[in-house]
């Protein structure tokens, strides 16, 4: 699923201002997701909120995840690069080794 055309990634670039707005006592919790793991990220956000933690940001590794996070009202930033295809190739080769 593609992100809507109106969703420009440059509007969600991680910057000092975004971090400063979210930080509590100079602390920001950060997680990241792609569309395939969005449910896990939304679960994490739910439990952060339930615990009273609101100083978090979620990085979106693809446009569809960014659109979904923004729609859900989650403070999000884009991690999409100009070389998105190369990142996915890396994921296929490397992520199978994570946790081993």
C-alpha positions in Angstrom: 0.0 0.0 0.0 1.4 3.4 -1.0 1.2 6.5 1.1 -1.2 9.1 -0.1 0.3 11.7 -2.5 -0.4 14.5 0.0 2.0 12.9 2.5 5.3 14.5 1.8 8.2 12.8 3.7 10.1 16.0 4.1 7.3 17.2 6.4 8.2 14.5 8.8 12.0 14.8 8.9 13.5 14.2 12.3 14.9 17.5 13.7 15.8 19.2 16.9 12.5 21.0 17.1 10.5 17.8 16.9 12.6 16.1 19.6 12.5 19.2 21.8 8.7 19.2 21.6 8.4 15.6 22.7 11.2 15.4 25.2 10.5 15.1 29.0 13.5 15.7 31.2 15.8 15.5 28.1 14.5 12.0 27.4 12.8 10.7 24.3 11.8 7.1 23.7 12.2 6.0 20.1 11.0 3.0 18.1 10.6 2.3 14.5 8.4 0.3 12.2 7.5 -0.6 8.7 4.1 -1.5 7.4 4.7 -5.2 8.1 5.3 -4.5 11.8 2.9 -1.6 12.3 0.7 -3.6 14.7 3.7 -4.1 17.1 4.5 -0.3 17.0 0.9 0.7 17.7 0.8 -1.8 20.6 4.0 -0.2 21.9 2.4 3.3 21.6 -0.7 2.1 23.3 1.3 0.7 26.3 3.4 3.9 26.5 0.3 6.0 26.7 -1.3 3.6 29.2 1.8 3.9 31.4 1.6 7.7 31.2 4.6 8.0 28.9 4.1 10.5 26.1 7.7 11.4 25.2 8.1 9.0 22.3 8.6 9.2 18.5 8.1 6.4 16.0 10.2 6.3 12.9 8.5 5.0 9.8 10.7 2.9 7.5 8.3 3.2 4.5 5.7 5.6 3.3 2.7 3.4 4.1 3.8 3.1 7.7 4.3 6.9 8.0 0.8 7.5 6.6 -0.7 5.0 9.1 1.2 6.5 12.0 0.1 10.0 11.2 -3.5 8.9 10.7 -3.4 7.2 14.1 -2.0 10.5 15.7 1.3 9.0 16.6 4.3 11.4 16.7 6.2 10.0 13.8 9.2 10.8 11.5 10.2 9.4 8.2 13.1 7.1 7.9 12.6 6.6 4.2 15.7 7.2 2.2 16.2 7.9 -1.5 17.6 4.4 -1.7 14.6 2.6 -0.3 15.1 -0.4 -2.6 18.6 -0.9 -1.4 17.4 -1.0 2.2 14.9 -3.7 1.4 17.6 -5.7 -0.2 19.7 -5.4 3.0 16.7 -6.5 5.1 16.3 -9.7 3.1 20.0 -10.6 3.5 20.6 -9.4 7.1 17.5 -9.5 9.2 17.3 -13.2 9.2 20.4 -13.2 11.4 19.0 -10.8 14.0 18.5 -12.4 17.4 20.8 -15.4 16.7 
